């Protein structure tokens, strides 16, 4: 979640995002038999090394499937955000390899 320009996870501020610049987010989470109840986030700001946040807790320890993905805003005034080059890449499970 982004609140007042800061990336937050479960109420904790991770870092401030620059305004008007592209930022790269990489999210990795095990699903199915590989689900651990945690996920990893890497954020790369322009001209900066990647910042890694490992083993962030999922809101539900029972989460094992990605059925829906959405982006929305709760702003009460006019806002804009852009998405580009989005990929969802499943890794093969050990039984599929």
TORKOL-4160 file (C-alpha; in steps of 0.2 Angstrom, whole numbers, padded with zeros to 4 digits, m for minus):
97
<pt num="1" X="0000" Y="0000" Z="0000"/>
<pt num="2" X="0006" Y="0018" Z="m0004"/>
<pt num="3" X="0001" Y="0031" Z="0009"/>
<pt num="4" X="0007" Y="0049" Z="0007"/>
<pt num="5" X="0021" Y="0043" Z="m0005"/>
<pt num="6" X="0027" Y="0030" Z="0007"/>
<pt num="7" X="0026" Y="0011" Z="0004"/>
<pt num="8" X="0018" Y="0003" Z="0019"/>
<pt num="9" X="0016" Y="m0015" Z="0023"/>
<pt num="10" X="0005" Y="m0019" Z="0038"/>
<pt num="11" X="0006" Y="m0001" Z="0044"/>
<pt num="12" X="0026" Y="m0001" Z="0044"/>
<pt num="13" X="0034" Y="0012" Z="0032"/>
<pt num="14" X="0047" Y="0004" Z="0021"/>
<pt num="15" X="0052" Y="0018" Z="0010"/>
<pt num="16" X="0047" Y="0034" Z="0002"/>
<pt num="17" X="0043" Y="0034" Z="m0017"/>
<pt num="18" X="0049" Y="0048" Z="m0029"/>
<pt num="19" X="0036" Y="0058" Z="m0037"/>
<pt num="20" X="0035" Y="0057" Z="m0056"/>
<pt num="21" X="0048" Y="0043" Z="m0059"/>
<pt num="22" X="0047" Y="0025" Z="m0063"/>
<pt num="23" X="0049" Y="0013" Z="m0049"/>
<pt num="24" X="0052" Y="m0006" Z="m0051"/>
<pt num="25" X="0043" Y="m0018" Z="m0039"/>
<pt num="26" X="0046" Y="m0036" Z="m0038"/>
<pt num="27" X="0035" Y="m0047" Z="m0028"/>
<pt num="28" X="0038" Y="m0066" Z="m0024"/>
<pt num="29" X="0027" Y="m0077" Z="m0015"/>
<pt num="30" X="0026" Y="m0096" Z="m0014"/>
<pt num="31" X="0009" Y="m0103" Z="m0019"/>
<pt num="32" X="0001" Y="m0120" Z="m0017"/>
<pt num="33" X="0013" Y="m0132" Z="m0008"/>
<pt num="34" X="0026" Y="m0119" Z="m0008"/>
<pt num="35" X="0016" Y="m0106" Z="0002"/>
<pt num="36" X="0025" Y="m0101" Z="0018"/>
<pt num="37" X="0014" Y="m0087" Z="0024"/>
<pt num="38" X="0027" Y="m0074" Z="0019"/>
<pt num="39" X="0032" Y="m0065" Z="0004"/>
<pt num="40" X="0047" Y="m0055" Z="m0002"/>
<pt num="41" X="0047" Y="m0037" Z="m0010"/>
<pt num="42" X="0061" Y="m0029" Z="m0019"/>
<pt num="43" X="0059" Y="m0011" Z="m0024"/>
<pt num="44" X="0071" Y="m0002" Z="m0036"/>
<pt num="45" X="0071" Y="0017" Z="m0036"/>
<pt num="46" X="0079" Y="0027" Z="m0050"/>
<pt num="47" X="0098" Y="0027" Z="m0049"/>
<pt num="48" X="0098" Y="0017" Z="m0033"/>
<pt num="49" X="0102" Y="m0001" Z="m0028"/>
<pt num="50" X="0087" Y="m0013" Z="m0025"/>
<pt num="51" X="0080" Y="m0012" Z="m0008"/>
<pt num="52" X="0075" Y="m0030" Z="m0002"/>
<pt num="53" X="0061" Y="m0034" Z="0011"/>
<pt num="54" X="0061" Y="m0052" Z="0015"/>
<pt num="55" X="0048" Y="m0063" Z="0023"/>
<pt num="56" X="0034" Y="m0051" Z="0025"/>
<pt num="57" X="0019" Y="m0059" Z="0033"/>
<pt num="58" X="0004" Y="m0062" Z="0022"/>
<pt num="59" X="m0012" Y="m0056" Z="0030"/>
<pt num="60" X="m0019" Y="m0074" Z="0030"/>
<pt num="61" X="m0007" Y="m0088" Z="0034"/>
<pt num="62" X="m0020" Y="m0099" Z="0024"/>
<pt num="63" X="m0016" Y="m0089" Z="0007"/>
<pt num="64" X="m0011" Y="m0102" Z="m0006"/>
<pt num="65" X="m0019" Y="m0096" Z="m0022"/>
<pt num="66" X="m0018" Y="m0080" Z="m0033"/>
<pt num="67" X="m0036" Y="m0079" Z="m0039"/>
<pt num="68" X="m0037" Y="m0060" Z="m0042"/>
<pt num="69" X="m0025" Y="m0045" Z="m0043"/>
<pt num="70" X="m0031" Y="m0027" Z="m0043"/>
<pt num="71" X="m0025" Y="m0010" Z="m0041"/>
<pt num="72" X="m0036" Y="0004" Z="m0034"/>
<pt num="73" X="m0035" Y="0021" Z="m0025"/>
<pt num="74" X="m0044" Y="0027" Z="m0009"/>
<pt num="75" X="m0039" Y="0045" Z="m0013"/>
<pt num="76" X="m0053" Y="0058" Z="m0011"/>
<pt num="77" X="m0045" Y="0069" Z="m0024"/>
<pt num="78" X="m0039" Y="0067" Z="m0042"/>
<pt num="79" X="m0024" Y="0056" Z="m0043"/>
<pt num="80" X="m0014" Y="0047" Z="m0057"/>
<pt num="81" X="m0003" Y="0031" Z="m0057"/>
<pt num="82" X="0004" Y="0021" Z="m0071"/>
<pt num="83" X="0008" Y="0003" Z="m0073"/>
<pt num="84" X="0019" Y="m0004" Z="m0086"/>
<pt num="85" X="0028" Y="m0021" Z="m0090"/>
<pt num="86" X="0018" Y="m0031" Z="m0078"/>
<pt num="87" X="0021" Y="m0049" Z="m0078"/>
<pt num="88" X="0014" Y="m0064" Z="m0067"/>
<pt num="89" X="0026" Y="m0078" Z="m0069"/>
<pt num="90" X="0022" Y="m0094" Z="m0061"/>
<pt num="91" X="0037" Y="m0105" Z="m0056"/>
<pt num="92" X="0034" Y="m0124" Z="m0058"/>
<pt num="93" X="0031" Y="m0134" Z="m0043"/>
<pt num="94" X="0043" Y="m0149" Z="m0039"/>
<pt num="95" X="0030" Y="m0161" Z="m0046"/>
<pt num="96" X="0029" Y="m0151" Z="m0063"/>
<pt num="97" X="0048" Y="m0149" Z="m0066"/>
